[in-house]
Amino acid sequence: MRLALLLLLTAMATAVRAQQLTQYTQYVFNHFSVNPAVAGSKDCLDVRLGYRKQWVGMDGAPSTGWASFHASIRPKGAVVKKNKHGVGFFAESDQAGNWGYTRLLLAYAYNMQMSRDYYVSLGFFAGAQQMKYDVGGSTVLDYNDPTLDGKATTMVFPEVTPGIWLYNKVAWGGIAMHQALGNRINGIGVDSRLARQFMISGGYKYRIGRKTALIPSLLLKKSKAAPWALDVNAMVEWNRKFSLGAGYRGGDALTALMKVSFLKFFQLGYSYDITTSRLRVGSSNTHEIILAITPCSQEKIGLRAISCPAFD
């Protein structure tokens, strides 16, 4: 299993067109990493920290840490504004075997109120990636392979991700194109480029009682060198304080999710993936944890124009 993983990573360094960005089980609790147009859709500062450890027990298994924040900008003294600007920042570091990257992205979005209950937001990420490949730690069949005759690290910039986000009081949906420029990676691999990756997400909040709601959602991903990837989740929420759910990632895993609110401004999310693919033979399962800090005053919550269910 270890040799197969090393050979896979070497192939990725040869043709980075096949590289997929990090996948998140709790995408519904982490929308900003999926779509930059989410920036400003919440009426206060939104800060999130997360860590994902995939395929526990496998040598070189992927691990990811990330941090983000975004907020809306409005004139001083204005609690609600029909159209608003959103700004934010997203940082992510991923390591899988000998291959890794760090992304640093700034975000801007313009949120437009289309009617009393509907917003549409247009936004983008702009920033850079640092790509890393540990040649010395690689197991190879041919030591003269030109793939290995390069740098240990290289910078790739600019990186641009445009996105569109639609939302109202009970539903949301959007599409984003990550790594839209398809930049060439100089110094690592042979004729390597970042793969353009489309991410389509959506969900709906069904009220099934005065304090209870059912929230189904999906995330669909596609890049040129990989098949369609589908994640589906459903969570039951009680009183906006506690949520439990389950999901499925096509051909890969069954998932269990939990989210709890505490100390007024804090939320903690946890997910556990039960691997269903052949990788289950050589590894355990996957853990992911997210801490959110959203210091919204009760005044802002009560007066905001539209409460997107993705951030309740």
C-alpha positions as CSV (number, residue, x, y, z in Angstrom):
1,M,0.0,0.0,0.0
2,R,2.8,2.4,0.9
3,L,4.6,1.7,-2.5
4,A,1.3,2.3,-4.4
5,L,0.9,5.7,-2.6
6,L,4.5,6.7,-3.4
7,L,4.0,5.8,-7.1
8,L,0.8,7.8,-7.2
9,L,2.5,10.9,-5.7
10,T,5.3,10.6,-8.2
11,A,2.8,10.5,-11.0
12,M,1.2,13.6,-9.6
13,A,4.5,15.4,-9.7
14,T,4.9,14.4,-13.3
15,A,1.5,15.8,-14.4
16,V,-0.1,18.1,-11.8
17,R,-3.1,18.4,-14.1
18,A,-4.6,15.6,-12.1
19,Q,-4.1,17.3,-8.7
20,Q,-7.3,17.7,-6.8
21,L,-7.7,20.3,-4.0
22,T,-8.4,19.2,-0.5
23,Q,-11.8,17.7,0.1
24,Y,-13.9,18.6,3.2
25,T,-16.6,16.5,4.7
26,Q,-18.1,19.5,6.5
27,Y,-18.4,21.7,3.3
28,V,-21.7,22.9,4.6
29,F,-19.9,24.3,7.7
30,N,-17.1,25.6,5.5
31,H,-18.7,27.3,2.5
32,F,-16.1,30.0,2.2
33,S,-13.4,27.5,1.2
34,V,-15.6,26.3,-1.6
35,N,-16.8,29.6,-3.0
36,P,-15.3,33.1,-2.5
37,A,-18.6,34.8,-3.3
38,V,-19.7,33.7,0.3
39,A,-17.6,36.7,1.6
40,G,-19.9,39.2,3.2
41,S,-23.0,37.1,3.2
42,K,-22.9,37.0,7.0
43,D,-23.6,40.3,8.8
44,C,-20.6,40.1,11.2
45,L,-17.1,38.8,11.3
46,D,-16.8,35.1,10.5
47,V,-13.7,33.3,11.7
48,R,-13.1,29.6,11.1
49,L,-10.2,27.2,11.9
50,G,-10.0,23.6,10.8
51,Y,-7.9,20.5,10.6
52,R,-8.5,17.3,8.6
53,K,-6.6,14.0,9.1
54,Q,-7.4,11.6,6.3
55,W,-6.9,7.8,6.2
56,V,-5.4,7.5,9.7
57,G,-2.7,4.9,10.0
58,M,-1.5,5.1,6.3
59,D,2.1,6.3,5.7
60,G,2.0,9.6,3.9
61,A,-1.8,10.0,4.3
62,P,-3.1,13.5,3.6
63,S,-3.4,16.0,6.4
64,T,-4.7,19.6,6.1
65,G,-4.9,22.7,8.2
66,W,-6.7,25.9,7.3
67,A,-7.9,29.2,8.6
68,S,-10.3,31.8,7.2
69,F,-12.2,34.9,8.0
70,H,-14.7,37.2,6.1
71,A,-16.9,40.1,6.9
72,S,-19.2,42.6,5.2
73,I,-18.4,46.3,4.8
74,R,-21.1,48.9,5.2
75,P,-21.2,52.7,6.0
76,K,-20.7,53.6,9.6
77,G,-23.9,53.4,11.6
78,A,-25.8,51.3,9.0
79,V,-26.9,47.9,10.4
80,V,-28.5,46.7,7.2
81,K,-27.6,47.7,3.6
82,K,-29.3,46.3,0.6
83,N,-26.1,45.9,-1.4
84,K,-22.9,45.3,0.4
85,H,-19.2,44.5,-0.1
86,G,-17.5,41.4,1.4
87,V,-13.8,40.9,2.1
88,G,-12.0,37.9,3.5
89,F,-8.8,35.8,3.7
90,F,-8.2,32.0,3.3
91,A,-5.1,30.1,4.1
92,E,-4.6,26.4,3.7
93,S,-1.7,24.0,4.1
94,D,-2.0,20.4,2.7
95,Q,0.6,17.6,2.9
96,A,0.2,14.1,1.2
97,G,3.3,12.0,1.3
98,N,6.1,13.8,-0.4
99,W,3.8,16.3,-2.0
100,G,2.3,19.4,-0.4
101,Y,1.1,22.9,-1.0
102,T,0.3,26.1,0.9
103,R,-2.4,28.5,-0.4
104,L,-2.8,32.2,0.6
105,L,-5.8,33.9,-0.9
106,L,-7.6,37.2,-0.5
107,A,-11.3,37.5,-1.3
108,Y,-13.7,40.1,-2.5
109,A,-17.4,39.8,-3.2
110,Y,-20.3,42.1,-4.0
111,N,-23.6,41.0,-2.5
112,M,-26.7,42.4,-4.3
113,Q,-30.2,42.2,-3.0
114,M,-32.4,41.1,-5.9
115,S,-35.7,41.2,-4.1
116,R,-37.0,41.2,-0.5
117,D,-35.8,37.6,0.1
118,Y,-33.0,37.0,-2.4
119,Y,-29.3,37.9,-2.7
120,V,-26.8,37.1,-5.4
121,S,-23.1,37.6,-4.8
122,L,-20.2,37.8,-7.3
123,G,-16.8,37.3,-5.9
124,F,-13.2,36.0,-6.4
125,F,-10.1,34.7,-4.6
126,A,-6.8,36.1,-5.6
127,G,-3.4,34.9,-4.3
128,A,-0.6,32.4,-4.6
129,Q,0.4,28.8,-3.9
130,Q,3.7,27.4,-2.8
131,M,4.1,23.9,-4.1
132,K,6.5,21.5,-2.4
133,Y,7.9,18.1,-3.4
134,D,10.4,16.1,-1.3
135,V,12.6,14.5,-3.9
136,G,15.0,13.0,-1.4
137,G,12.1,11.1,0.4
138,S,10.8,9.5,-2.8
139,T,11.0,5.8,-3.7
140,V,11.7,5.6,-7.5
141,L,12.4,3.0,-10.2
142,D,14.5,5.2,-12.4
143,Y,16.9,7.7,-10.7
144,N,17.4,9.4,-14.0
145,D,13.7,10.4,-14.3
146,P,13.6,14.1,-15.3
147,T,10.7,14.6,-13.0
148,L,13.1,14.4,-10.0
149,D,15.6,16.9,-11.5
150,G,14.0,20.1,-10.1
151,K,13.4,22.3,-7.1
152,A,12.1,21.4,-3.7
153,T,9.7,24.3,-3.7
154,T,8.3,26.8,-6.2
155,M,5.8,29.6,-6.1
156,V,2.7,29.7,-8.4
157,F,0.9,33.0,-8.8
158,P,-1.4,34.7,-9.4
159,E,-4.1,32.2,-8.5
160,V,-7.6,33.3,-9.3
161,T,-10.9,31.7,-8.3
162,P,-14.2,33.4,-9.5
163,G,-17.5,32.4,-7.9
164,I,-21.3,33.1,-7.9
165,W,-23.4,32.6,-4.8
166,L,-27.3,32.8,-4.5
167,Y,-29.1,32.6,-1.2
168,N,-32.3,33.5,0.6
169,K,-33.8,32.6,4.0
170,V,-34.1,28.9,3.4
171,A,-31.8,27.9,0.5
172,W,-28.4,28.5,-1.0
173,G,-26.4,27.5,-4.1
174,G,-23.4,28.5,-6.1
175,I,-20.6,27.6,-8.5
176,A,-16.8,28.4,-8.4
177,M,-13.9,27.7,-10.7
178,H,-10.7,27.1,-8.6
179,Q,-7.3,27.7,-10.2
180,A,-9.0,29.3,-13.1
181,L,-5.8,30.5,-14.8
182,G,-4.4,26.9,-15.1
183,N,-0.9,28.2,-14.2
184,R,2.2,26.4,-15.2
185,I,4.3,25.1,-12.3
186,N,8.0,25.9,-13.1
187,G,10.7,23.7,-11.5
188,I,8.6,20.8,-10.2
189,G,7.6,18.0,-12.6
190,V,7.5,18.1,-16.4
191,D,5.0,20.4,-18.1
192,S,3.1,20.7,-14.9
193,R,0.0,22.9,-14.5
194,L,-2.6,23.6,-11.9
195,A,-5.9,21.9,-12.9
196,R,-9.0,24.0,-13.2
197,Q,-11.6,22.7,-10.8
198,F,-15.3,23.4,-10.7
199,M,-17.3,23.2,-7.5
200,I,-21.1,23.3,-7.4
201,S,-22.8,23.4,-4.1
202,G,-26.4,23.8,-2.8
203,G,-28.7,23.1,0.0
204,Y,-32.2,23.8,1.5
205,K,-33.5,24.2,5.1
206,Y,-36.8,22.4,5.7
207,R,-38.7,23.4,8.9
208,I,-40.1,20.3,10.5
209,G,-41.1,22.0,13.8
210,R,-40.9,25.2,15.7
211,K,-37.3,24.4,16.8
212,T,-36.3,21.7,14.4
213,A,-35.1,21.7,10.8
214,L,-33.8,19.2,8.2
215,I,-30.9,20.5,6.0
216,P,-29.9,18.4,3.0
217,S,-27.0,19.6,0.9
218,L,-24.6,18.5,-1.9
219,L,-21.2,19.4,-3.3
220,L,-20.3,18.4,-6.9
221,K,-16.7,18.7,-8.1
222,K,-15.1,18.3,-11.5
223,S,-11.7,18.8,-13.0
224,K,-10.4,17.9,-16.5
225,A,-8.3,14.9,-15.4
226,A,-10.7,13.4,-12.9
227,P,-14.2,12.0,-12.9
228,W,-17.2,13.8,-11.3
229,A,-17.0,13.7,-7.4
230,L,-20.3,13.9,-5.4
231,D,-20.8,14.6,-1.7
232,V,-24.3,14.5,-0.2
233,N,-25.1,15.3,3.4
234,A,-28.2,15.7,5.5
235,M,-28.3,17.2,9.0
236,V,-31.1,17.6,11.6
237,E,-30.8,20.9,13.5
238,W,-32.4,21.6,16.9
239,N,-32.9,25.2,18.1
240,R,-29.9,26.4,16.1
241,K,-27.8,24.9,18.9
242,F,-27.1,21.3,18.0
243,S,-27.0,19.3,14.7
244,L,-26.4,15.7,13.8
245,G,-26.1,14.3,10.3
246,A,-24.9,11.7,7.9
247,G,-23.6,11.7,4.3
248,Y,-21.9,9.8,1.5
249,R,-19.0,10.6,-0.8
250,G,-19.3,8.7,-4.0
251,G,-17.0,5.7,-4.2
252,D,-15.1,6.7,-1.1
253,A,-16.8,7.0,2.3
254,L,-19.8,7.1,4.5
255,T,-19.8,10.1,6.9
256,A,-21.2,11.2,10.3
257,L,-21.3,14.8,11.2
258,M,-22.0,16.9,14.4
259,K,-22.2,20.6,15.2
260,V,-22.8,22.3,18.5
261,S,-23.0,26.0,19.5
262,F,-21.6,27.1,22.8
263,L,-20.6,30.3,24.7
264,K,-22.8,32.5,22.5
265,F,-20.3,33.1,19.7
266,F,-18.7,29.7,19.2
267,Q,-19.6,26.6,17.1
268,L,-17.7,23.3,17.0
269,G,-18.1,20.9,14.1
270,Y,-16.7,17.3,13.9
271,S,-17.0,14.7,11.2
272,Y,-15.9,11.0,10.9
273,D,-15.5,9.3,7.6
274,I,-15.8,5.6,7.3
275,T,-13.8,4.6,4.3
276,T,-15.6,2.3,1.8
277,S,-13.0,2.2,-1.0
278,R,-10.1,-0.3,-1.2
279,L,-8.0,2.1,0.9
280,R,-9.8,0.8,4.0
281,V,-7.5,-2.2,3.8
282,G,-4.4,-0.1,4.6
283,S,-5.8,2.6,6.7
284,S,-8.3,3.6,9.4
285,N,-10.9,6.3,8.8
286,T,-10.8,10.1,8.6
287,H,-11.3,12.8,11.2
288,E,-12.2,16.5,10.6
289,I,-12.8,19.3,13.1
290,I,-13.8,22.9,12.7
291,L,-14.1,25.8,15.2
292,A,-16.1,28.8,14.2
293,I,-16.2,32.2,15.9
294,T,-19.1,34.5,14.8
295,P,-19.5,37.5,17.2
296,C,-22.9,38.6,15.9
297,S,-24.8,40.9,18.3
298,Q,-28.5,40.1,18.8
299,E,-29.3,43.5,17.3
300,K,-27.6,42.6,14.0
301,I,-29.2,39.2,14.0
302,G,-32.7,40.7,14.4
303,L,-32.3,43.5,11.8
304,R,-30.3,41.8,9.0
305,A,-32.1,41.7,5.7
306,I,-31.7,38.0,4.9
307,S,-30.5,35.2,7.1
308,C,-28.7,32.7,5.0
309,P,-29.4,29.2,6.4
310,A,-25.9,28.2,5.7
311,F,-24.8,30.4,8.6
312,D,-27.6,29.8,11.2
